[in-house]
Amino acid sequence: MSERFVVVRVGQGDNGVKNDPVPDSGGAEGDSIDPQDYVPILEYSREPNRYGDGMPKESSPFINNTDHDKGNLYDGKNMALFEEEMDSNPMVSSLLNKLANYTNLTQGVKEHEEADDDEGPARSKKPVKSPALGTLIGVYLPCLQNILGVILFLRLTWIVGTAGIMESLAIVVMTCSCTMLTAISMSAIATNGVVPAGGSYYMISRSLGPEFGGAVGLCFYLGTTFAGSMYILGTIEILLTYIVPSAAIFKAEKKENEPEALLNNMRVYGTCCLILMSLVVFVGVKYVNKLALVFLACVILSILAIYAGVIKTAFDPPDFPICLLGNRTLQNHNFDQCLKTMEVDNVTVTTKLWSLFCDSPDLNATCNEYFTLNNVTVIQGIPGLTSGVIRDNIWGDYGPNGMLVENKHQVSEPAADTSQDIYMPYVANDITTFFTLLVGIYFPSVTGIMAGSNRSGDLRDAQKSIPIGTIMAIATTTFIYISSVILFGACIEGVVLRDKFGDSVKGNLVIGILAWPSPWVIVIGSFFSCCGAGLQSLTGAPRLLQAIARDGIVPFLQVFGHGKANGEPTWALLLTGGICEIGILIASLDAVAPILSMFFLMCYLFVNLACALQTLLCTPNWRPRFKFYHWALSFLGASLCVSLMFISSWYYALVAMLIAGCIYKYIEYRGAEKEWGDGIRGLSLNAARYALIRLEEAPPHTKNWRPQMLVLLNLESDHTVKHPRLLSFCTQLKAGKGLTIVGSVLQGTYMTKEDEVKKAEQNVKSSMTTERTKGFCHVVASSNLRDGFSHLIQTAGLGGMKHNTVLMAWPGTWKQSNDPVSWKNFIETVRETTAANQALLVAKNVDSFPTNADRFGEGTIDVWWIVHDGGLLMLLPFLLRQHKVWRKCKMRIFTVANMDDNSIQMKKDLQMFLYHLRLDAEVEVVEMHDSDISAFTYEKTLVMEQRSQMLKQMQLSRTEREREAQLIHDRNTASHAAINDKPDTGPDRIHMTWTKDKFLSERNRNRSEANMGVRDLFNMKPNQSNVRRMHTAVKLNEVVVNRSQGAHLVLLNMPGPPKNRGGDENYMEFLEVLLEGLNRVLLVRGGGREVITIYS
């Protein structure tokens, strides 16, 4: 940009914007520029983003959200209208300044190098240079280096020879299509914002949530670690097979022992190589980075040497003779000439080949039958591009372990005895070969596409470079692989292609004999390439594990988030080395490759799913700069990943999925309390919305009815839960099923009680966690408790997901309290639930209810079924017995029969009803005989009414005292105003005028009325309706206490409150008498609908 923009303060007396540019020098001492007139040019600060420190910053659009400059935001008067909002909503200028200082450097090698360089106690902070890597250096070449590797040099020729050109092309096309589709999805995710350290782990975790992110992140880590094993095994295979075969510690004396000796050598040398590489990484990764260019040059030079050799074969094929016995390929190690006998000084003598198949060098020696029947033939190992050998290599040649590598076009006389073939120097398969095995072995050669996204912090324009560089690298490597398959099949003889270790060409690397100018170009190049790839795996895997550990989503991994003082992940490196050693002990490159294929495919699967999910959800934040993506492509990529997993190895695929599933459930169980705006949460919201709309269409059928609870809690003065056992009982009743809403009310307005409401919510949630109650918490502030609970009953829930049952505690102190508000609120709540057609459960003596840790060994749950109100009384014991607290309790059902009822028939009918309901319970019919009202009942009713009348008189007296205090206050206020002779400003209230005589007469009249009321208490007679109700309560209580006093829980129909509100207090007394003498009681009031059915 050639212009500089200067921000000028508003309202400084300037008529226009000053256009003078700020000098590049930053302002010398002689500059006359007023610092108040200008704002400095915004400079980008590229400090490393400390991603993974356990404090994610995604919630804020800018990172360094400090309060350092808040005081300057409010200077001046132009923004006074918004000054109260500045704390939560910053000005645009402040926002832009913080965004300009946003840091996005990857956490990894670069910071650790800088920390190593900053030595001394007083480390001066160096200015971090702005990233300047472009697409070629930053993305394309790293991806190229990671994709091309050990499989290309050591196994691709063998895959082409075994599978044939056509099936090899199918393998290449399938795997490269998978990575290309994954790269398209990854490009969309990577360009939808900044991708800090962690690469694919960061993308998946922030798109699919911590559970999926942790599971796939660890799978990616394991894949990268096993990739290190594979590269080390490749390094040792090149070293011991092609460079210095004499260095082998274990040597096979017999041919059949050669595979085992090779594996043991791989284990010993592989372990030593792993220790050496780990030490290099531990000492300083900067040495690895300095050699990265050398490793890249080795890869590129090796590929160029291959193409040069292919071109040379068109006009000058190299001379690599292959010795065939009949149609069988011979190992060309221990003989120089492909002859049985030869003429030396006119004398026929045997050759070294003869001695390999015969028991002596004499012409009359006993030889192997097949050797005797067939002649030896010499063919060229590399006939050349124009030889037409491509026709012979079109189709594959699979076979079992030990199958001899044969040329089908050569004439052969079969031998009768083939038992000795394994001891002869034939080239044979070392493993059983089939198409799916080759897919698993080949797939690691197309991995490494994440190299660009892992280096996003080093790029000049990551959102442009990552898609272009990654896709171009995949396109380039796809071309290299496809052309290599065709050219290998067109240039090299089939028996040589199927010779995995080059035994038929004197132990040379098969791809090396094709290269120009020398096989050593490929051997040395592939050796250093494998070394470099192994070092990079041991460098990258610990940092990935460190990023996962510092996120805190997998608790047992947190120790691996620590390291050296410069941040080097020492503990993670030790774990990585240990896991890598497991792969080295397997010792076979062909066995390790499918393992890491599974983990990489799992990672790519979830990258595709993340992109598809975000696209289909259309979340507002999903705005990738890369536009060439579609959800169908992502689903196709995900399907291809799953298919390749099961094609490669179905049992490895199941194991990888099991590992990912276990990690997912572990993170979910331990509670990954991270909010990353992930797609799974968006999917849950969409699914919830869809389900709620469907639920709204029709009320639930009786068969689907279950209690959806609204638990009304009372809070202590410090906002803690008063009755936590109510939550325990709810947990036991629900067993984690259905809806649970826990609500409470604070008296006051939300504006004044906001902090207290939030504190109460936290306390309630803490109690819910302690009592293992799964549900939602809702604390509201209301002008009075009665309205607050009414609002909760009316509005809790959403759509079809609303509560149908209210659970609350019995107000146990209603008699001791002088304030009738508590029991009046209780009765009004009962009326509210009845009006809303909701069931009501009232727990009496709730503090004696069992906790979730208690277990009742024996005992009963007694149901007293007085009236039928929907069958809820039957359903509740069944639900309780599903929980382990009540599982061993038996259910007993009592019903009451009057004198004119047939109790025997009632019992039979009830037993049949319970049989159809599929409920196991003992049934008992209790007969209540008509009896005269006892004197005790009459006296109890009289005491109840006298108490009620006395409370009313006390309330009147309290009201009178309050009126007298108000009159004295008004009189004092009036006299004070007259003395000061102040002008009348208009009183807030208009009071009556009281003289002294009028005041005294009014007080005496009220006192006389009160005295008369007290005298009337001793002359009153109880109301006959109340006497009948008290009689029922007393008689029923006698029966219930007689039968159920020892029960663990008694469930009882709750009678409704009186329609006349004047009898509310008497209603409370009736319930108190009804429940007297019982320990744990649950009063049940149905919601007016059937909740249990005999039909299926």
Salt bridges, closest charged atoms under 4 A:
ASP24 OD1 - ARG4 NH2 2.87
ASP37 OD2 - LYS18 NZ 3.38
ASP53 OD2 - LYS57 NZ 3.95
GLU58 OE2 - ARG206 NH2 3.62
ASP67 OD1 - LYS70 NZ 3.02
ASP117 OD1 - LYS286 NZ 3.47
ASP118 OD1 - LYS126 NZ 3.58
GLU237 OE2 - ARG155 NH1 2.95
ASP316 OD2 - LYS312 NZ 3.32
ASP392 OD1 - HIS409 NE2 3.02
ASP397 OD2 - ARG498 NE 3.47
GLU406 OE2 - ARG328 NE 3.85
GLU406 OE1 - LYS408 NZ 3.71
ASP421 OD2 - ARG328 NH1 3.27
ASP430 OD1 - LYS500 NZ 2.99
ASP503 OD1 - HIS333 NE2 2.89
ASP551 OD2 - ARG206 NH1 3.12
GLU568 OE1 - HIS112 ND1 3.35
GLU568 OE2 - ARG543 NH2 2.80
ASP590 OD1 - ARG155 NE 2.74
ASP590 OD2 - LYS500 NZ 2.41
GLU668 OE1 - LYS665 NZ 2.52
GLU675 OE1 - ARG681 NE 3.08
GLU697 OE1 - ARG694 NE 3.72
GLU754 OE2 - LYS758 NZ 3.13
GLU756 OE1 - HIS719 NE2 3.17
GLU756 OE1 - LYS753 NZ 3.44
GLU828 OE1 - ARG786 NH2 3.17
GLU828 OE2 - ARG831 NH1 3.09
GLU828 OE2 - ARG1061 NH1 2.38
GLU832 OE2 - ARG786 NH1 3.03
ASP847 OD1 - HIS723 ND1 3.08
ASP862 OD2 - ARG892 NH2 2.66
GLU924 OE2 - ARG1043 NH1 2.04
ASP970 OD1 - HIS969 ND1 3.67
ASP970 OD2 - HIS991 ND1 3.06
GLU1002 OE2 - ARG963 NH1 3.68
GLU1002 OE2 - ARG1005 NH2 2.74
GLU1009 OE2 - ARG1005 NH1 2.82
GLU1038 OE1 - LYS1035 NZ 3.85
ASP1064 OD1 - ARG831 NH2 2.76
GLU1065 OE2 - ARG947 NH1 2.84
GLU1069 OE2 - LYS815 NZ 3.07
GLU1072 OE2 - LYS844 NZ 3.68
GLU1090 OE2 - HIS868 NE2 2.94
